[in-house]
Amino acid sequence: MEMHTGPLLLLVQANVALEHERTFNAWYYQHVPTLLEIPGYQWGRRYINIVGETKYLALYTIEDESYLDSLLGLEANKRHALANSEFAKFEQLQGLSDVRINVYRQISGTHLGHSLLQYDLPLSVVMLDCNNPSQEAEFDAWYTHSHVPNLVRISGYVSGARFRLIDHPALTWLKMSPTYLALYEWENLACVPSLSDPEQMHPDAQAELANWTAYGAPLADKMSWNVYRPIATHWPLEA
C-alpha cells in the first residue's frame, strides 16, 4: 500500500433518540478533548443539524496515515489505550442510529485547516457515490472544476473542498461509505435560507442547483445533504 502524507479528515455522524440525547451530549462533551490527548489528532469540532436528516456531526483532523492503527484500527492491541477506552464508552451509548465513521483525504479546493475549517462557521455537507463507473472520471472532473468553483463564487460562500475515502487496511472494519464528501463553509446563519431554501435561494445558487439537477443528480447515489452549525471546538492542550 502506498503511504501518503498530509492531514486526513475523520467524519462521524449519528442520530440519537430523544430520551438518550442528554446522556449522549454529556458524554461527547468530554469525548472530543479526551481524543485530542492521543498523538495524531490535531483538532476536533462538533456540529448540530439545521437542514437535513442527520442531527449530529463531529469532524477531526488526523496528522497522517501513520496514526490510523493507533487511533481507529480494528486491532485493540495496536490502538492507544485512550482510544480503546473511548471506543468502549461509545459502544455503551444507547439510542444511536445512522452512525457513520469515515476517513477522507482531500482531493481539491480550499486547503484543510488553511483556511478550511479554521473558524466556527456553518457547514454544508454533501456525501455521495457516483452510480456509473464509466462516467466517474468525467463526473469527478465536473464536480471539481465546475460545480465547486461555481458554488464558492456565490455570495455567502466562504470556502469549498472535496474529499475521497482513503483505502487503508486499518479501516476496512468501518465499512466506510459513500466515497465522496464535499464541504462548504458559509459566512453565517443568516445565509442559510438564501443558500438552501429553493423558495428563497440566491439567483446564482438557483442556477447552480439547476446545473446539479441536470448533470450531477442523475449520476449521484447514496447522496445525503445536511447543513450544520458548530457547537464546540477543541484543540490539544499545549504541553
ChimeraX commands (.cxc) that place a marker at each C-alpha (Angstrom):
marker #1 position 0.00,0.00,0.00 radius 0.5
marker #1 position 1.34,3.44,-0.94 radius 0.5
marker #1 position 1.73,5.75,2.05 radius 0.5
marker #1 position 0.55,9.34,1.64 radius 0.5
marker #1 position 1.39,12.31,3.83 radius 0.5
marker #1 position -0.73,15.21,4.94 radius 0.5
marker #1 position -3.77,15.60,7.17 radius 0.5
marker #1 position -6.79,13.33,6.98 radius 0.5
marker #1 position -10.36,14.22,7.90 radius 0.5
marker #1 position -12.33,11.96,10.24 radius 0.5
marker #1 position -16.10,12.39,9.97 radius 0.5
marker #1 position -18.55,10.93,12.49 radius 0.5
marker #1 position -22.31,11.33,12.05 radius 0.5
marker #1 position -25.17,9.99,14.14 radius 0.5
marker #1 position -28.75,10.43,15.17 radius 0.5
marker #1 position -29.80,9.72,18.75 radius 0.5
marker #1 position -33.20,9.01,20.27 radius 0.5
marker #1 position -34.62,11.95,22.20 radius 0.5
marker #1 position -34.65,10.10,25.53 radius 0.5
marker #1 position -30.91,9.40,25.24 radius 0.5
marker #1 position -29.82,12.75,23.82 radius 0.5
marker #1 position -28.83,14.37,27.12 radius 0.5
marker #1 position -26.57,11.43,28.01 radius 0.5
marker #1 position -25.09,11.41,24.51 radius 0.5
marker #1 position -24.18,15.10,24.64 radius 0.5
marker #1 position -22.82,14.88,28.17 radius 0.5
marker #1 position -20.51,12.08,27.06 radius 0.5
marker #1 position -19.44,13.90,23.91 radius 0.5
marker #1 position -18.55,17.00,25.94 radius 0.5
marker #1 position -15.56,15.09,27.34 radius 0.5
marker #1 position -15.08,12.67,24.43 radius 0.5
marker #1 position -13.51,15.13,21.97 radius 0.5
marker #1 position -10.98,16.58,24.48 radius 0.5
marker #1 position -10.06,13.03,25.52 radius 0.5
marker #1 position -9.37,12.01,21.92 radius 0.5
marker #1 position -7.17,15.05,21.47 radius 0.5
marker #1 position -4.86,13.72,24.19 radius 0.5
marker #1 position -3.93,10.91,21.78 radius 0.5
marker #1 position -0.99,11.62,19.47 radius 0.5
marker #1 position -2.18,12.03,15.89 radius 0.5
marker #1 position -5.35,14.03,16.48 radius 0.5
marker #1 position -4.93,17.74,15.69 radius 0.5
marker #1 position -8.32,19.29,16.48 radius 0.5
marker #1 position -11.99,18.39,16.70 radius 0.5
marker #1 position -15.30,20.20,16.24 radius 0.5
marker #1 position -18.91,19.19,16.88 radius 0.5
marker #1 position -21.92,20.39,14.91 radius 0.5
marker #1 position -25.69,20.15,15.14 radius 0.5
marker #1 position -28.01,19.94,12.15 radius 0.5
marker #1 position -30.17,22.82,10.91 radius 0.5
marker #1 position -31.05,21.34,7.48 radius 0.5
marker #1 position -31.23,17.63,6.63 radius 0.5
marker #1 position -31.76,14.32,8.37 radius 0.5
marker #1 position -28.60,13.51,10.37 radius 0.5
marker #1 position -28.55,15.57,13.55 radius 0.5
marker #1 position -25.00,15.35,14.88 radius 0.5
marker #1 position -21.63,15.68,13.17 radius 0.5
marker #1 position -18.09,15.57,14.55 radius 0.5
marker #1 position -15.01,16.36,12.47 radius 0.5
marker #1 position -11.39,15.75,13.42 radius 0.5
marker #1 position -8.10,16.14,11.60 radius 0.5
marker #1 position -5.56,13.32,11.83 radius 0.5
marker #1 position -1.93,14.19,11.21 radius 0.5
marker #1 position -1.32,11.44,8.64 radius 0.5
marker #1 position -1.89,7.76,7.82 radius 0.5
marker #1 position 0.81,6.53,10.18 radius 0.5
marker #1 position -1.57,7.12,13.12 radius 0.5
marker #1 position -4.57,5.18,11.80 radius 0.5
marker #1 position -3.78,1.88,13.53 radius 0.5
marker #1 position -3.39,3.58,16.90 radius 0.5
marker #1 position -6.48,5.75,16.55 radius 0.5
marker #1 position -9.05,3.73,14.62 radius 0.5
marker #1 position -7.62,0.33,13.73 radius 0.5
marker #1 position -9.52,-2.91,14.32 radius 0.5
marker #1 position -6.77,-4.50,16.42 radius 0.5
marker #1 position -7.16,-3.30,20.00 radius 0.5
marker #1 position -3.57,-4.19,20.87 radius 0.5
marker #1 position -2.37,-1.63,18.30 radius 0.5
marker #1 position -4.68,1.14,19.46 radius 0.5
marker #1 position -3.77,3.75,22.04 radius 0.5
marker #1 position -5.21,2.97,25.47 radius 0.5
marker #1 position -7.38,6.11,25.42 radius 0.5
marker #1 position -8.75,5.15,22.01 radius 0.5
marker #1 position -9.74,1.73,23.35 radius 0.5
marker #1 position -11.39,3.34,26.37 radius 0.5
marker #1 position -13.40,5.77,24.23 radius 0.5
marker #1 position -14.48,3.01,21.83 radius 0.5
marker #1 position -15.76,1.01,24.81 radius 0.5
marker #1 position -17.74,4.01,26.09 radius 0.5
marker #1 position -19.15,4.68,22.62 radius 0.5
marker #1 position -20.40,1.11,22.39 radius 0.5
marker #1 position -22.30,1.61,25.66 radius 0.5
marker #1 position -24.29,4.56,24.34 radius 0.5
marker #1 position -27.97,3.87,23.74 radius 0.5
marker #1 position -30.40,5.18,21.15 radius 0.5
marker #1 position -27.90,5.73,18.35 radius 0.5
marker #1 position -28.84,5.29,14.70 radius 0.5
marker #1 position -27.44,6.23,11.28 radius 0.5
marker #1 position -23.90,6.08,12.67 radius 0.5
marker #1 position -21.20,6.76,10.08 radius 0.5
marker #1 position -17.43,6.81,10.68 radius 0.5
marker #1 position -15.43,7.77,7.59 radius 0.5
marker #1 position -11.86,8.89,6.98 radius 0.5
marker #1 position -11.18,11.08,3.97 radius 0.5
marker #1 position -8.27,12.60,2.08 radius 0.5
marker #1 position -8.70,15.99,0.46 radius 0.5
marker #1 position -8.67,15.99,-3.34 radius 0.5
marker #1 position -9.42,19.63,-4.22 radius 0.5
marker #1 position -10.49,23.04,-3.01 radius 0.5
marker #1 position -9.66,25.27,-0.06 radius 0.5
marker #1 position -6.85,23.62,1.90 radius 0.5
marker #1 position -7.90,21.72,5.02 radius 0.5
marker #1 position -7.05,23.86,8.03 radius 0.5
marker #1 position -5.66,26.71,5.88 radius 0.5
marker #1 position -8.28,28.11,5.89 radius 0.5
marker #1 position -10.96,25.40,5.52 radius 0.5
marker #1 position -12.42,24.58,8.95 radius 0.5
marker #1 position -10.19,27.11,10.65 radius 0.5
marker #1 position -13.17,29.05,12.01 radius 0.5
marker #1 position -16.54,28.21,13.58 radius 0.5
marker #1 position -18.75,28.66,10.52 radius 0.5
marker #1 position -21.96,26.99,9.30 radius 0.5
marker #1 position -21.09,23.97,7.20 radius 0.5
marker #1 position -22.86,22.41,4.22 radius 0.5
marker #1 position -22.01,18.69,3.98 radius 0.5
marker #1 position -22.69,16.69,0.80 radius 0.5
marker #1 position -21.88,12.97,0.59 radius 0.5
marker #1 position -22.40,10.66,-2.39 radius 0.5
marker #1 position -21.20,7.92,-4.70 radius 0.5
marker #1 position -21.13,8.02,-8.49 radius 0.5
marker #1 position -23.57,5.41,-9.82 radius 0.5
marker #1 position -21.87,4.93,-13.20 radius 0.5
marker #1 position -18.20,3.82,-13.12 radius 0.5
marker #1 position -17.79,4.55,-16.82 radius 0.5
marker #1 position -18.66,8.21,-16.18 radius 0.5
marker #1 position -16.99,8.62,-12.79 radius 0.5
marker #1 position -13.86,10.36,-14.09 radius 0.5
marker #1 position -15.99,12.81,-16.06 radius 0.5
marker #1 position -18.31,13.35,-13.08 radius 0.5
marker #1 position -15.33,13.86,-10.78 radius 0.5
marker #1 position -13.79,16.44,-13.10 radius 0.5
marker #1 position -17.09,18.32,-13.45 radius 0.5
marker #1 position -17.58,18.37,-9.68 radius 0.5
marker #1 position -14.05,19.66,-9.03 radius 0.5
marker #1 position -13.61,22.10,-11.90 radius 0.5
marker #1 position -17.16,23.39,-12.43 radius 0.5
marker #1 position -19.61,22.69,-9.62 radius 0.5
marker #1 position -17.49,23.59,-6.57 radius 0.5
marker #1 position -15.95,26.74,-8.15 radius 0.5
marker #1 position -19.40,27.92,-9.26 radius 0.5
marker #1 position -20.77,27.47,-5.75 radius 0.5
marker #1 position -17.95,29.25,-3.93 radius 0.5
marker #1 position -18.42,32.33,-6.13 radius 0.5
marker #1 position -21.95,32.75,-4.75 radius 0.5
marker #1 position -22.47,35.43,-2.11 radius 0.5
marker #1 position -22.47,33.78,1.32 radius 0.5
marker #1 position -19.99,31.01,0.50 radius 0.5
marker #1 position -16.60,31.22,2.22 radius 0.5
marker #1 position -14.89,28.04,1.03 radius 0.5
marker #1 position -15.43,24.72,-0.70 radius 0.5
marker #1 position -13.45,21.50,-0.85 radius 0.5
marker #1 position -13.81,17.88,-1.93 radius 0.5
marker #1 position -12.62,14.68,-0.26 radius 0.5
marker #1 position -12.46,10.98,-1.11 radius 0.5
marker #1 position -12.45,7.99,1.23 radius 0.5
marker #1 position -8.98,6.62,1.87 radius 0.5
marker #1 position -8.13,2.97,1.25 radius 0.5
marker #1 position -6.28,1.63,4.29 radius 0.5
marker #1 position -6.32,-1.87,5.83 radius 0.5
marker #1 position -6.75,-0.50,9.36 radius 0.5
marker #1 position -10.14,0.94,8.40 radius 0.5
marker #1 position -11.84,-1.88,6.47 radius 0.5
marker #1 position -13.87,-2.86,9.55 radius 0.5
marker #1 position -15.63,0.53,9.50 radius 0.5
marker #1 position -17.35,-0.30,6.16 radius 0.5
marker #1 position -16.99,3.33,5.13 radius 0.5
marker #1 position -19.41,4.87,2.64 radius 0.5
marker #1 position -20.09,6.86,0.49 radius 0.5
marker #1 position -16.94,7.65,-1.47 radius 0.5
marker #1 position -17.12,11.41,-1.93 radius 0.5
marker #1 position -17.52,14.27,0.52 radius 0.5
marker #1 position -17.88,17.98,-0.24 radius 0.5
marker #1 position -17.70,20.64,2.47 radius 0.5
marker #1 position -18.75,24.26,2.05 radius 0.5
marker #1 position -18.43,26.92,4.72 radius 0.5
marker #1 position -20.98,29.72,4.80 radius 0.5
marker #1 position -20.50,33.20,6.23 radius 0.5
marker #1 position -23.15,32.99,8.94 radius 0.5
marker #1 position -26.54,31.52,9.81 radius 0.5
marker #1 position -28.32,34.41,8.10 radius 0.5
marker #1 position -27.08,33.00,4.77 radius 0.5
marker #1 position -28.80,29.64,5.24 radius 0.5
marker #1 position -32.18,30.47,3.59 radius 0.5
marker #1 position -30.57,32.09,0.52 radius 0.5
marker #1 position -28.26,29.12,0.01 radius 0.5
marker #1 position -30.51,26.19,0.95 radius 0.5
marker #1 position -34.19,27.06,0.52 radius 0.5
marker #1 position -35.33,26.86,-3.14 radius 0.5
marker #1 position -38.05,29.44,-2.46 radius 0.5
marker #1 position -35.60,32.00,-1.04 radius 0.5
marker #1 position -32.45,30.98,-2.89 radius 0.5
marker #1 position -29.98,33.48,-4.34 radius 0.5
marker #1 position -30.33,33.52,-8.19 radius 0.5
marker #1 position -26.77,32.24,-8.66 radius 0.5
marker #1 position -27.48,29.41,-6.24 radius 0.5
marker #1 position -30.65,28.58,-8.17 radius 0.5
marker #1 position -28.65,28.48,-11.42 radius 0.5
marker #1 position -26.09,26.07,-9.97 radius 0.5
marker #1 position -28.84,23.95,-8.46 radius 0.5
marker #1 position -30.27,23.67,-11.98 radius 0.5
marker #1 position -26.85,22.56,-13.25 radius 0.5
marker #1 position -26.68,19.95,-10.49 radius 0.5
marker #1 position -30.20,18.72,-11.23 radius 0.5
marker #1 position -29.43,18.37,-14.94 radius 0.5
marker #1 position -26.00,16.78,-14.75 radius 0.5
marker #1 position -24.89,15.83,-11.25 radius 0.5
marker #1 position -28.01,14.37,-9.67 radius 0.5
marker #1 position -28.57,11.63,-12.31 radius 0.5
marker #1 position -25.06,10.31,-11.56 radius 0.5
marker #1 position -25.30,10.54,-7.76 radius 0.5
marker #1 position -26.04,7.58,-5.49 radius 0.5
marker #1 position -26.31,7.28,-1.68 radius 0.5
marker #1 position -26.48,11.06,-1.54 radius 0.5
marker #1 position -27.07,12.99,1.66 radius 0.5
marker #1 position -27.05,16.71,2.31 radius 0.5
marker #1 position -27.02,18.39,5.69 radius 0.5
marker #1 position -26.28,21.90,6.91 radius 0.5
marker #1 position -24.78,22.22,10.38 radius 0.5
marker #1 position -23.87,24.90,12.86 radius 0.5
marker #1 position -20.86,24.42,15.18 radius 0.5
marker #1 position -21.48,23.75,18.86 radius 0.5
marker #1 position -17.97,23.10,20.25 radius 0.5
marker #1 position -14.37,23.27,19.02 radius 0.5
marker #1 position -11.34,21.75,20.72 radius 0.5
marker #1 position -7.57,21.68,20.26 radius 0.5
marker #1 position -4.97,19.66,22.15 radius 0.5
marker #1 position -3.65,21.31,25.31 radius 0.5
marker #1 position -0.15,22.77,24.96 radius 0.5
marker #1 position 2.47,20.67,26.70 radius 0.5
marker link #1:1,2 radius 0.2
marker link #1:2,3 radius 0.2
marker link #1:3,4 radius 0.2
marker link #1:4,5 radius 0.2
marker link #1:5,6 radius 0.2
marker link #1:6,7 radius 0.2
marker link #1:7,8 radius 0.2
marker link #1:8,9 radius 0.2
marker link #1:9,10 radius 0.2
marker link #1:10,11 radius 0.2
marker link #1:11,12 radius 0.2
marker link #1:12,13 radius 0.2
marker link #1:13,14 radius 0.2
marker link #1:14,15 radius 0.2
marker link #1:15,16 radius 0.2
marker link #1:16,17 radius 0.2
marker link #1:17,18 radius 0.2
marker link #1:18,19 radius 0.2
marker link #1:19,20 radius 0.2
marker link #1:20,21 radius 0.2
marker link #1:21,22 radius 0.2
marker link #1:22,23 radius 0.2
marker link #1:23,24 radius 0.2
marker link #1:24,25 radius 0.2
marker link #1:25,26 radius 0.2
marker link #1:26,27 radius 0.2
marker link #1:27,28 radius 0.2
marker link #1:28,29 radius 0.2
marker link #1:29,30 radius 0.2
marker link #1:30,31 radius 0.2
marker link #1:31,32 radius 0.2
marker link #1:32,33 radius 0.2
marker link #1:33,34 radius 0.2
marker link #1:34,35 radius 0.2
marker link #1:35,36 radius 0.2
marker link #1:36,37 radius 0.2
marker link #1:37,38 radius 0.2
marker link #1:38,39 radius 0.2
marker link #1:39,40 radius 0.2
marker link #1:40,41 radius 0.2
marker link #1:41,42 radius 0.2
marker link #1:42,43 radius 0.2
marker link #1:43,44 radius 0.2
marker link #1:44,45 radius 0.2
marker link #1:45,46 radius 0.2
marker link #1:46,47 radius 0.2
marker link #1:47,48 radius 0.2
marker link #1:48,49 radius 0.2
marker link #1:49,50 radius 0.2
marker link #1:50,51 radius 0.2
marker link #1:51,52 radius 0.2
marker link #1:52,53 radius 0.2
marker link #1:53,54 radius 0.2
marker link #1:54,55 radius 0.2
marker link #1:55,56 radius 0.2
marker link #1:56,57 radius 0.2
marker link #1:57,58 radius 0.2
marker link #1:58,59 radius 0.2
marker link #1:59,60 radius 0.2
marker link #1:60,61 radius 0.2
marker link #1:61,62 radius 0.2
marker link #1:62,63 radius 0.2
marker link #1:63,64 radius 0.2
marker link #1:64,65 radius 0.2
marker link #1:65,66 radius 0.2
marker link #1:66,67 radius 0.2
marker link #1:67,68 radius 0.2
marker link #1:68,69 radius 0.2
marker link #1:69,70 radius 0.2
marker link #1:70,71 radius 0.2
marker link #1:71,72 radius 0.2
marker link #1:72,73 radius 0.2
marker link #1:73,74 radius 0.2
marker link #1:74,75 radius 0.2
marker link #1:75,76 radius 0.2
marker link #1:76,77 radius 0.2
marker link #1:77,78 radius 0.2
marker link #1:78,79 radius 0.2
marker link #1:79,80 radius 0.2
marker link #1:80,81 radius 0.2
marker link #1:81,82 radius 0.2
marker link #1:82,83 radius 0.2
marker link #1:83,84 radius 0.2
marker link #1:84,85 radius 0.2
marker link #1:85,86 radius 0.2
marker link #1:86,87 radius 0.2
marker link #1:87,88 radius 0.2
marker link #1:88,89 radius 0.2
marker link #1:89,90 radius 0.2
marker link #1:90,91 radius 0.2
marker link #1:91,92 radius 0.2
marker link #1:92,93 radius 0.2
marker link #1:93,94 radius 0.2
marker link #1:94,95 radius 0.2
marker link #1:95,96 radius 0.2
marker link #1:96,97 radius 0.2
marker link #1:97,98 radius 0.2
marker link #1:98,99 radius 0.2
marker link #1:99,100 radius 0.2
marker link #1:100,101 radius 0.2
marker link #1:101,102 radius 0.2
marker link #1:102,103 radius 0.2
marker link #1:103,104 radius 0.2
marker link #1:104,105 radius 0.2
marker link #1:105,106 radius 0.2
marker link #1:106,107 radius 0.2
marker link #1:107,108 radius 0.2
marker link #1:108,109 radius 0.2
marker link #1:109,110 radius 0.2
marker link #1:110,111 radius 0.2
marker link #1:111,112 radius 0.2
marker link #1:112,113 radius 0.2
marker link #1:113,114 radius 0.2
marker link #1:114,115 radius 0.2
marker link #1:115,116 radius 0.2
marker link #1:116,117 radius 0.2
marker link #1:117,118 radius 0.2
marker link #1:118,119 radius 0.2
marker link #1:119,120 radius 0.2
marker link #1:120,121 radius 0.2
marker link #1:121,122 radius 0.2
marker link #1:122,123 radius 0.2
marker link #1:123,124 radius 0.2
marker link #1:124,125 radius 0.2
marker link #1:125,126 radius 0.2
marker link #1:126,127 radius 0.2
marker link #1:127,128 radius 0.2
marker link #1:128,129 radius 0.2
marker link #1:129,130 radius 0.2
marker link #1:130,131 radius 0.2
marker link #1:131,132 radius 0.2
marker link #1:132,133 radius 0.2
marker link #1:133,134 radius 0.2
marker link #1:134,135 radius 0.2
marker link #1:135,136 radius 0.2
marker link #1:136,137 radius 0.2
marker link #1:137,138 radius 0.2
marker link #1:138,139 radius 0.2
marker link #1:139,140 radius 0.2
marker link #1:140,141 radius 0.2
marker link #1:141,142 radius 0.2
marker link #1:142,143 radius 0.2
marker link #1:143,144 radius 0.2
marker link #1:144,145 radius 0.2
marker link #1:145,146 radius 0.2
marker link #1:146,147 radius 0.2
marker link #1:147,148 radius 0.2
marker link #1:148,149 radius 0.2
marker link #1:149,150 radius 0.2
marker link #1:150,151 radius 0.2
marker link #1:151,152 radius 0.2
marker link #1:152,153 radius 0.2
marker link #1:153,154 radius 0.2
marker link #1:154,155 radius 0.2
marker link #1:155,156 radius 0.2
marker link #1:156,157 radius 0.2
marker link #1:157,158 radius 0.2
marker link #1:158,159 radius 0.2
marker link #1:159,160 radius 0.2
marker link #1:160,161 radius 0.2
marker link #1:161,162 radius 0.2
marker link #1:162,163 radius 0.2
marker link #1:163,164 radius 0.2
marker link #1:164,165 radius 0.2
marker link #1:165,166 radius 0.2
marker link #1:166,167 radius 0.2
marker link #1:167,168 radius 0.2
marker link #1:168,169 radius 0.2
marker link #1:169,170 radius 0.2
marker link #1:170,171 radius 0.2
marker link #1:171,172 radius 0.2
marker link #1:172,173 radius 0.2
marker link #1:173,174 radius 0.2
marker link #1:174,175 radius 0.2
marker link #1:175,176 radius 0.2
marker link #1:176,177 radius 0.2
marker link #1:177,178 radius 0.2
marker link #1:178,179 radius 0.2
marker link #1:179,180 radius 0.2
marker link #1:180,181 radius 0.2
marker link #1:181,182 radius 0.2
marker link #1:182,183 radius 0.2
marker link #1:183,184 radius 0.2
marker link #1:184,185 radius 0.2
marker link #1:185,186 radius 0.2
marker link #1:186,187 radius 0.2
marker link #1:187,188 radius 0.2
marker link #1:188,189 radius 0.2
marker link #1:189,190 radius 0.2
marker link #1:190,191 radius 0.2
marker link #1:191,192 radius 0.2
marker link #1:192,193 radius 0.2
marker link #1:193,194 radius 0.2
marker link #1:194,195 radius 0.2
marker link #1:195,196 radius 0.2
marker link #1:196,197 radius 0.2
marker link #1:197,198 radius 0.2
marker link #1:198,199 radius 0.2
marker link #1:199,200 radius 0.2
marker link #1:200,201 radius 0.2
marker link #1:201,202 radius 0.2
marker link #1:202,203 radius 0.2
marker link #1:203,204 radius 0.2
marker link #1:204,205 radius 0.2
marker link #1:205,206 radius 0.2
marker link #1:206,207 radius 0.2
marker link #1:207,208 radius 0.2
marker link #1:208,209 radius 0.2
marker link #1:209,210 radius 0.2
marker link #1:210,211 radius 0.2
marker link #1:211,212 radius 0.2
marker link #1:212,213 radius 0.2
marker link #1:213,214 radius 0.2
marker link #1:214,215 radius 0.2
marker link #1:215,216 radius 0.2
marker link #1:216,217 radius 0.2
marker link #1:217,218 radius 0.2
marker link #1:218,219 radius 0.2
marker link #1:219,220 radius 0.2
marker link #1:220,221 radius 0.2
marker link #1:221,222 radius 0.2
marker link #1:222,223 radius 0.2
marker link #1:223,224 radius 0.2
marker link #1:224,225 radius 0.2
marker link #1:225,226 radius 0.2
marker link #1:226,227 radius 0.2
marker link #1:227,228 radius 0.2
marker link #1:228,229 radius 0.2
marker link #1:229,230 radius 0.2
marker link #1:230,231 radius 0.2
marker link #1:231,232 radius 0.2
marker link #1:232,233 radius 0.2
marker link #1:233,234 radius 0.2
marker link #1:234,235 radius 0.2
marker link #1:235,236 radius 0.2
marker link #1:236,237 radius 0.2
marker link #1:237,238 radius 0.2
marker link #1:238,239 radius 0.2
view
